Amino acid sequence: MTAIEPGRVVAVVGAGTMGQGIAQVALVSGHFVRLYDAVPGRAEQAAAAIVARLGRLVDKGRLDAAARDAAEARLRPAAALAELADAALVVEAVLERLSVKRELFAALQEIVSDDCLLATNTSSLSVTAVAGALREPGRFVGMHFFNPPPLLPLVEVVSGFATDETAAERAYATARAWGKTPVRSADTPGFIVNRVARPFYAEALRVYEERAADPATIDAVLRECGGFRMGPFELTDLIGQDVNEAVTRSVWESFFQDPKFTPSLAQRRLVESGRLGRKSGQGWFAYGEGAAAAEPHTAAPEAAPVSVVVQGELFAAAALPDLIEEAGIGVVRKDDAVSGHPGWIELSDGTRLFLADGSAADDAGMPVIHFDLALDYREATRIALAPAAGVDAAALREAVGLFQALGKRVSVIGDIPGMIVARTVAMLVDFALEAASREVATEEDIDTAMRLGVNYPRGPVDWGGKLGAWWVAGTLQALHEEYPTGRYACSQALRRLAAAQEGYAS
């Protein structure tokens, strides 16, 4: 199926931020654009704003002046829906309210031609439900752009229950022709990104609610150890706490209050207090002139040990022994740990350092310190440590000094099962595998969506493959035993994959 040809009319209904961005993308791709908004005068204001942005692109050398002038000539505000009659594609970006969208498309079907492709930019509503008002729902599809559309490459092309395959293919081809990276998604709550991404926010909020760490420290660990571009607290402040909480609640309710998607009471209270993030001047953090940046907890400098013992395999943390030796610390390597089970790093007093595995350090019944999962232990600039209650203060200082000798900042957090990065990544992998198994999208499209839509450092399916499904399943099983609510129960897809891998202990 070919894309909608340049030179044909693309109509955008809704002249807010998203509508303007989608209109700009269509314009620079060579389409005539009709921009309509129900509020009188708003389409004209939006058109002027688009032209101004194109002018700034010319000033920066990113757009030719002649191309800008041609695009401006192809842009026309519409005073009434009837002016969209010649559109080959209509993209809606109006209020996220089902009744409003259904009413709009019921009106549009009486105006546009029978071969006009109809698309919604909804991020949280059912594409199937929006199309329910149409006589011919087969030509209706979701085209979910990410904000800001001119800059972010991802477009989720969503097929509703009645969407014709030819319509989805045409929307996909058009998005690609516009220079975007489209992915195909079934009509599931949250589609790909907003479904799979829920644990990134939820697990951070859980760590905070259990008072294992403060928001600034959680953000720093996920950025500097996990490799994420932004931490969940600063990101939700940017998105808007009300917006993020509403999406979480919508997905949870759409999944019939599945405990895996349970919203956070702490975030609900933040929204109720009016602390919505950057737009209100206060969210998890303070903003505005004179506001001090929140600092993560970072341990004071400590002396490194002279030597350590590395017992058995460290699996995902296998790079650490070499890094320790490169730092000038002696490493005695022993291979007599139980095959298939994780090894540990042993300090001078016998305290053992284990990679976070979903259990609490206290569960070991001996002096144990957990260290968090890193995207790349060589590149990570921060490590979190979680000591059991019985760990001697001197041993904790020695553990801090060990990682500081590797060039890492160290955050000591409370003894919470799964720590911060490990539990977050394990849940992301499980959500991604479950979505793929239910044919929400292919594994490749899921990884693409999470990398491009929310800037994850690695696609969760790929990440799970590198960690080993047995490790992910073991981590979630341990978390499930700590919190037997169903929130951390492994999906069948993960169980099957883990059981097939050597080293998985059921």
C-alpha positions as CSV (number, residue, x, y, z in Angstrom):
1,M,0.0,0.0,0.0
2,T,1.4,3.4,-1.0
3,A,1.5,6.5,1.1
4,I,-0.9,9.4,0.6
5,E,0.8,11.4,-2.2
6,P,2.4,14.8,-1.6
7,G,0.2,17.5,-3.0
8,R,-3.0,15.9,-1.6
9,V,-4.8,17.5,1.3
10,V,-4.2,16.5,4.9
11,A,-6.7,17.9,7.4
12,V,-5.8,18.3,11.1
13,V,-8.7,18.9,13.5
14,G,-7.5,20.5,16.8
15,A,-5.1,23.3,16.7
16,G,-3.3,22.8,20.1
17,T,0.3,21.7,20.5
18,M,-0.2,18.3,19.0
19,G,-2.4,19.4,16.2
20,Q,0.1,22.1,15.2
21,G,3.0,19.7,15.3
22,I,1.2,17.1,13.1
23,A,0.2,19.9,10.7
24,Q,3.8,21.0,10.5
25,V,5.0,17.5,9.7
26,A,2.5,17.1,6.9
27,L,3.3,20.6,5.5
28,V,7.1,20.0,5.2
29,S,6.3,16.7,3.6
30,G,4.7,18.5,0.7
31,H,1.0,18.3,1.6
32,F,-1.7,21.0,1.4
33,V,-2.9,21.3,5.0
34,R,-6.3,22.4,6.3
35,L,-6.2,23.3,10.0
36,Y,-9.5,23.4,11.9
37,D,-10.4,24.1,15.5
38,A,-13.9,24.4,17.1
39,V,-12.8,27.6,18.9
40,P,-13.2,30.6,16.6
41,G,-9.9,32.2,15.6
42,R,-7.7,29.4,17.1
43,A,-6.9,27.8,13.7
44,E,-5.6,31.2,12.4
45,Q,-3.5,31.6,15.5
46,A,-2.1,28.1,15.2
47,A,-1.3,28.6,11.5
48,A,0.7,31.8,12.3
49,A,2.5,29.9,15.0
50,I,3.5,27.1,12.6
51,V,4.7,29.7,10.0
52,A,6.8,31.3,12.8
53,R,8.4,28.0,13.7
54,L,9.2,27.3,10.1
55,G,10.9,30.7,10.0
56,R,13.0,29.8,13.0
57,L,14.1,26.6,11.1
58,V,15.2,28.8,8.2
59,D,17.1,31.0,10.6
60,K,18.9,27.9,12.0
61,G,19.7,26.6,8.5
62,R,17.5,23.6,8.9
63,L,15.0,24.6,6.2
64,D,15.3,26.4,2.9
65,A,13.6,29.7,2.7
66,A,11.9,28.7,-0.6
67,A,10.6,25.5,1.1
68,R,9.3,27.7,3.9
69,D,7.4,30.0,1.6
70,A,6.0,27.0,-0.3
71,A,4.8,25.4,2.9
72,E,3.2,28.6,4.0
73,A,1.3,28.8,0.8
74,R,-0.1,25.3,1.3
75,L,-1.4,26.0,4.8
76,R,-4.9,27.2,5.2
77,P,-7.0,27.6,8.4
78,A,-10.5,26.3,8.0
79,A,-13.5,28.1,9.5
80,A,-15.8,25.1,9.2
81,L,-15.6,21.3,8.9
82,A,-17.1,21.5,5.5
83,E,-13.8,23.0,4.2
84,L,-12.2,19.6,4.8
85,A,-14.2,17.9,2.1
86,D,-11.2,17.4,-0.2
87,A,-9.0,15.8,2.4
88,A,-7.3,12.5,1.7
89,L,-6.5,12.1,5.4
90,V,-8.0,13.7,8.5
91,V,-6.0,13.5,11.7
92,E,-7.8,14.4,14.9
93,A,-6.0,15.9,17.9
94,V,-8.8,17.2,20.0
95,L,-9.8,16.8,23.7
96,E,-9.2,13.3,25.1
97,R,-12.8,12.6,25.6
98,L,-14.6,9.7,23.9
99,S,-17.9,11.5,23.3
100,V,-16.1,14.5,21.7
101,K,-14.1,12.4,19.3
102,R,-17.1,10.2,18.3
103,E,-19.2,13.2,17.6
104,L,-16.4,14.7,15.5
105,F,-16.0,11.7,13.3
106,A,-19.7,11.2,12.9
107,A,-19.8,14.7,11.4
108,L,-16.7,14.1,9.3
109,Q,-18.0,11.0,7.6
110,E,-20.8,13.1,6.1
111,I,-18.3,15.6,4.7
112,V,-15.2,13.8,3.4
113,S,-15.1,11.3,0.5
114,D,-15.5,7.6,0.9
115,D,-11.8,6.9,0.3
116,C,-10.6,9.5,2.9
117,L,-8.5,7.9,5.7
118,L,-9.7,8.9,9.1
119,A,-7.2,8.9,12.0
120,T,-7.1,9.7,15.7
121,N,-4.1,10.8,17.6
122,T,-5.5,9.5,20.9
123,S,-3.0,8.3,23.5
124,S,-5.4,6.6,25.9
125,L,-8.8,6.0,24.4
126,S,-9.8,2.9,22.5
127,V,-9.5,3.3,18.7
128,T,-12.3,0.8,18.4
129,A,-14.6,2.8,20.6
130,V,-13.9,6.1,18.8
131,A,-14.7,4.4,15.5
132,G,-17.9,3.0,16.8
133,A,-19.9,6.0,15.5
134,L,-18.8,5.4,11.9
135,R,-20.8,3.6,9.2
136,E,-17.5,2.4,7.7
137,P,-15.0,1.9,10.6
138,G,-12.7,0.0,8.3
139,R,-11.1,3.2,7.1
140,F,-10.4,4.4,10.7
141,V,-7.0,4.0,12.3
142,G,-5.0,5.4,15.2
143,M,-1.9,7.5,14.4
144,H,-0.4,8.3,17.7
145,F,2.4,10.9,17.4
146,F,4.7,11.8,20.3
147,N,5.2,15.3,21.5
148,P,6.6,17.3,19.9
149,P,5.7,15.7,16.5
150,P,8.2,17.6,14.4
151,L,11.1,16.3,16.5
152,L,10.1,12.8,17.8
153,P,10.3,10.1,15.2
154,L,7.8,7.5,16.6
155,V,4.3,7.1,15.3
156,E,2.1,4.2,16.7
157,V,-0.2,3.0,14.0
158,V,-3.1,1.4,15.8
159,S,-5.6,-1.0,14.3
160,G,-9.0,-1.0,15.9
161,F,-11.2,-4.1,15.9
162,A,-12.8,-3.1,12.6
163,T,-9.8,-1.4,10.9
164,D,-9.1,-2.7,7.4
165,E,-5.6,-3.9,6.9
166,T,-5.3,-1.6,3.8
167,A,-6.1,1.4,6.0
168,A,-3.4,0.5,8.5
169,E,-0.9,-0.1,5.8
170,R,-1.6,3.2,4.2
171,A,-1.3,5.1,7.5
172,Y,2.0,3.3,8.1
173,A,3.3,4.1,4.7
174,T,2.3,7.7,5.0
175,A,4.0,8.1,8.4
176,R,7.2,6.6,6.9
177,A,7.0,9.0,3.9
178,W,6.8,11.8,6.4
179,G,10.2,10.8,7.8
180,K,8.8,9.1,10.8
181,T,9.4,5.6,12.3
182,P,6.0,3.9,12.4
183,V,5.3,0.8,14.4
184,R,2.1,-1.3,14.3
185,S,0.0,-1.9,17.4
186,A,-3.2,-3.6,18.3
187,D,-5.9,-1.6,20.0
188,T,-4.9,-2.4,23.6
189,P,-5.0,0.1,26.6
190,G,-2.0,2.3,26.3
191,F,-1.0,0.8,22.9
192,I,2.7,0.0,23.1
193,V,4.5,2.8,24.8
194,N,2.0,3.8,27.5
195,R,1.3,0.1,28.3
196,V,4.9,-1.2,28.5
197,A,6.2,2.0,30.2
198,R,4.0,1.8,33.3
199,P,6.6,0.0,35.5
200,F,9.2,2.8,34.9
201,Y,6.9,5.1,36.9
202,A,5.2,2.6,39.2
203,E,8.3,1.0,40.6
204,A,10.0,4.3,41.4
205,L,6.9,5.4,43.2
206,R,6.8,2.1,45.1
207,V,10.4,2.6,46.2
208,Y,9.5,6.1,47.4
209,E,6.3,5.0,49.1
210,E,8.3,2.5,51.1
211,R,10.8,5.2,52.0
212,A,13.8,3.3,50.7
213,A,15.0,6.4,48.8
214,D,14.0,9.9,48.0
215,P,12.9,11.1,44.5
216,A,16.2,12.8,43.6
217,T,18.2,9.6,44.5
218,I,15.8,7.3,42.7
219,D,16.1,9.5,39.6
220,A,19.9,9.6,39.8
221,V,20.2,5.8,40.1
222,L,18.0,5.2,37.1
223,R,19.9,7.7,35.0
224,E,23.5,7.1,36.1
225,C,23.3,3.4,36.8
226,G,20.3,2.3,34.6
227,G,21.2,4.5,31.7
228,F,17.8,6.1,31.3
229,R,17.8,9.6,29.9
230,M,15.6,11.0,32.7
231,G,14.4,9.7,36.0
232,P,10.7,9.0,36.5
233,F,10.1,11.9,39.0
234,E,11.7,14.6,36.9
235,L,10.0,13.1,33.8
236,T,6.5,13.1,35.3
237,D,7.1,16.7,36.5
238,L,7.8,17.5,32.9
239,I,4.8,15.6,31.5
240,G,2.5,16.9,34.2
241,Q,1.6,14.9,37.2
242,D,-2.1,15.1,36.4
243,V,-1.5,13.9,32.8
244,N,0.8,11.0,33.9
245,E,-1.5,9.9,36.7
246,A,-4.6,10.1,34.4
247,V,-2.9,7.8,31.8
248,T,-1.9,5.3,34.6
249,R,-5.4,5.3,36.0
250,S,-6.9,4.9,32.5
251,V,-4.7,1.9,31.7
252,W,-5.4,0.4,35.1
253,E,-9.2,0.7,34.7
254,S,-9.1,-0.5,31.1
255,F,-7.3,-3.7,32.3
256,F,-10.1,-4.2,34.9
257,Q,-7.9,-3.0,37.8
258,D,-5.2,-5.5,37.2
259,P,-2.7,-5.1,40.1
260,K,0.2,-4.9,37.7
261,F,-1.1,-1.5,36.7
262,T,-2.2,-0.2,40.1
263,P,-1.8,3.7,40.4
264,S,0.2,5.3,43.1
265,L,-1.5,6.9,46.1
266,A,1.5,9.2,46.5
267,Q,1.1,10.5,43.0
268,R,-2.7,10.9,43.6
269,R,-2.0,13.0,46.6
270,L,0.5,15.1,44.7
271,V,-2.1,15.8,42.0
272,E,-4.8,16.6,44.6
273,S,-2.4,19.2,46.2
274,G,-2.1,21.0,42.9
275,R,1.6,20.2,42.6
276,L,1.5,19.2,38.9
277,G,5.1,19.7,38.0
278,R,6.9,22.3,36.0
279,K,3.7,23.9,34.7
280,S,2.6,24.7,38.3
281,G,6.1,25.5,39.6
282,Q,6.1,22.6,42.0
283,G,5.8,18.8,41.6
284,W,8.2,16.3,43.1
285,F,10.7,19.1,42.8
286,A,10.6,22.9,42.9
287,Y,10.9,25.0,39.8
288,G,11.2,28.7,39.0
289,E,13.6,31.4,39.8
290,G,15.6,30.7,42.9
291,A,14.5,27.1,43.2
292,A,17.3,24.9,44.4
293,A,18.0,21.6,42.5
294,A,17.3,18.5,44.6
295,E,20.5,16.6,45.2
296,P,20.6,12.7,45.4
297,H,22.0,11.0,48.4
298,T,25.7,10.4,47.7
299,A,28.0,8.6,50.2
300,A,31.1,10.4,51.5
301,P,34.5,9.1,50.3
302,E,35.6,5.8,51.9
303,A,38.8,3.7,51.7
304,A,38.7,0.9,49.3
305,P,39.6,-2.7,50.4
306,V,43.0,-4.1,49.6
307,S,41.5,-7.2,48.1
308,V,38.2,-9.0,47.6
309,V,37.1,-12.6,46.9
310,V,34.9,-13.2,43.8
311,Q,33.0,-16.4,44.3
312,G,31.3,-18.0,41.3
313,E,29.6,-16.2,38.4
314,L,28.2,-12.7,38.7
315,F,26.2,-13.0,35.4
316,A,24.8,-9.6,34.6
317,A,27.6,-8.1,36.8
318,A,30.4,-10.2,35.2
319,A,32.4,-7.0,34.3
320,L,33.0,-6.1,37.9
321,P,36.0,-8.4,38.7
322,D,38.0,-6.9,35.8
323,L,37.0,-3.4,36.8
324,I,38.1,-4.1,40.4
325,E,41.5,-5.4,39.2
326,E,41.9,-2.4,36.9
327,A,41.4,-0.2,40.0
328,G,44.4,-1.8,41.7
329,I,42.4,-4.0,44.1
330,G,43.4,-7.6,44.5
331,V,40.8,-10.2,43.3
332,V,40.9,-13.8,44.4
333,R,38.6,-15.7,42.0
334,K,36.9,-18.9,43.3
335,D,34.6,-21.1,41.2
336,D,33.1,-23.4,43.8
337,A,29.7,-21.6,44.0
338,V,26.6,-23.6,43.0
339,S,26.4,-23.9,39.2
340,G,23.6,-21.9,37.7
341,H,23.2,-19.7,40.8
342,P,24.7,-16.2,41.2
343,G,28.0,-15.7,42.8
344,W,29.1,-12.8,45.1
345,I,31.9,-10.5,46.0
346,E,33.2,-11.1,49.5
347,L,34.8,-8.4,51.7
348,S,37.5,-8.9,54.3
349,D,35.0,-9.6,57.2
350,G,33.0,-12.1,55.2
351,T,30.2,-9.7,54.2
352,R,28.9,-10.7,50.8
353,L,27.9,-8.4,48.0
354,F,25.1,-9.8,45.7
355,L,23.5,-8.4,42.6
356,A,20.0,-7.4,43.4
357,D,17.7,-10.4,42.8
358,G,14.2,-9.4,43.9
359,S,14.7,-10.5,47.5
360,A,15.6,-8.3,50.5
361,A,19.1,-8.4,51.8
362,D,17.8,-9.3,55.2
363,D,16.3,-12.5,53.7
364,A,19.8,-14.0,53.4
365,G,20.1,-14.5,57.1
366,M,23.8,-13.4,57.0
367,P,25.6,-10.1,56.4
368,V,24.7,-9.2,52.9
369,I,24.8,-6.0,50.8
370,H,22.9,-5.9,47.5
371,F,24.1,-3.7,44.7
372,D,21.9,-2.6,41.9
373,L,21.7,-3.7,38.2
374,A,23.6,-1.4,35.8
375,L,23.1,-1.0,32.1
376,D,26.9,-1.1,31.7
377,Y,29.0,-1.4,34.8
378,R,32.0,0.1,33.1
379,E,30.1,3.2,31.9
380,A,27.8,3.6,35.0
381,T,28.7,6.6,37.1
382,R,26.6,5.7,40.1
383,I,25.8,2.5,42.0
384,A,23.2,1.9,44.7
385,L,23.8,-0.3,47.7
386,A,21.2,-1.8,50.0
387,P,22.7,-3.3,53.2
388,A,20.9,-5.9,55.4
389,A,20.2,-4.7,59.0
390,G,23.0,-6.8,60.4
391,V,25.8,-5.5,58.2
392,D,28.6,-3.9,60.2
393,A,29.2,-0.2,59.6
394,A,32.8,-0.8,58.7
395,A,31.8,-3.4,56.1
396,L,29.4,-1.0,54.5
397,R,32.1,1.7,54.4
398,E,34.4,-0.9,52.7
399,A,31.7,-1.7,50.1
400,V,31.2,2.0,49.4
401,G,34.9,2.5,49.0
402,L,35.1,-0.5,46.7
403,F,32.7,1.1,44.2
404,Q,34.1,4.5,44.6
405,A,37.5,3.1,43.6
406,L,35.8,2.1,40.3
407,G,35.0,5.7,39.7
408,K,31.3,5.4,40.8
409,R,29.3,7.7,43.1
410,V,27.5,5.5,45.6
411,S,23.9,5.9,47.0
412,V,23.1,3.8,50.0
413,I,19.4,3.1,50.1
414,G,17.0,1.1,52.3
415,D,16.8,-2.6,52.0
416,I,14.0,-2.9,49.5
417,P,13.5,-6.0,47.4
418,G,14.8,-5.6,43.9
419,M,16.3,-2.2,44.7
420,I,15.7,0.4,41.9
421,V,17.0,-0.5,38.5
422,A,16.7,-4.3,38.9
423,R,13.0,-4.3,39.7
424,T,12.2,-1.7,37.1
425,V,14.0,-3.4,34.3
426,A,12.6,-6.9,35.2
427,M,9.1,-5.5,35.1
428,L,9.7,-3.7,31.8
429,V,11.0,-6.9,30.2
430,D,8.0,-8.9,31.5
431,F,5.5,-6.3,30.2
432,A,7.2,-6.2,26.8
433,L,7.2,-10.0,26.5
434,E,3.6,-10.3,27.5
435,A,2.6,-7.6,25.0
436,A,4.4,-9.4,22.3
437,S,2.9,-12.8,23.2
438,R,-0.6,-11.2,23.0
439,E,0.2,-9.8,19.6
440,V,-0.1,-6.2,20.7
441,A,3.0,-5.7,18.5
442,T,6.1,-7.6,17.4
443,E,9.1,-7.7,19.7
444,E,11.0,-5.6,17.2
445,D,8.3,-2.9,17.1
446,I,8.1,-2.9,20.9
447,D,11.8,-2.3,21.3
448,T,11.7,0.4,18.6
449,A,8.8,2.1,20.3
450,M,10.4,2.1,23.7
451,R,13.7,3.4,22.4
452,L,12.2,6.1,20.2
453,G,9.1,7.0,22.1
454,V,10.5,7.3,25.6
455,N,14.3,7.2,24.9
456,Y,15.0,4.0,26.7
457,P,18.7,3.1,26.5
458,R,17.8,-0.4,25.2
459,G,14.6,-2.1,24.1
460,P,13.2,-4.2,26.9
461,V,13.0,-7.4,24.9
462,D,16.6,-7.0,23.8
463,W,17.5,-6.1,27.4
464,G,15.9,-9.2,28.7
465,G,17.8,-11.3,26.2
466,K,21.1,-9.9,27.4
467,L,20.2,-10.4,31.1
468,G,18.7,-13.8,30.5
469,A,15.0,-14.6,30.9
470,W,15.9,-16.9,33.8
471,W,17.3,-13.9,35.7
472,V,14.3,-11.7,35.0
473,A,11.9,-14.5,36.0
474,G,13.9,-15.3,39.2
475,T,13.9,-11.6,40.2
476,L,10.1,-11.3,39.7
477,Q,9.5,-14.6,41.5
478,A,11.4,-13.3,44.5
479,L,9.5,-10.0,44.3
480,H,6.2,-11.9,44.1
481,E,7.1,-13.8,47.3
482,E,7.9,-10.5,49.0
483,Y,4.6,-8.9,47.7
484,P,2.1,-11.7,47.0
485,T,-0.5,-9.5,45.4
486,G,-0.1,-10.6,41.8
487,R,1.7,-7.4,40.8
488,Y,5.0,-9.2,40.3
489,A,3.7,-12.5,39.0
490,C,5.6,-13.6,35.9
491,S,3.7,-13.6,32.6
492,Q,3.3,-16.9,30.9
493,A,5.5,-15.7,28.1
494,L,8.4,-15.0,30.5
495,R,7.9,-18.3,32.3
496,R,8.1,-20.3,29.1
497,L,11.1,-18.4,27.9
498,A,12.9,-18.8,31.2
499,A,12.1,-22.5,31.5
500,A,13.8,-23.0,28.2
501,Q,17.0,-21.4,29.2
502,E,19.7,-23.3,31.0
503,G,20.3,-22.0,34.5
504,Y,16.7,-21.1,35.4
505,A,15.8,-22.3,38.8
506,S,12.1,-22.7,39.2
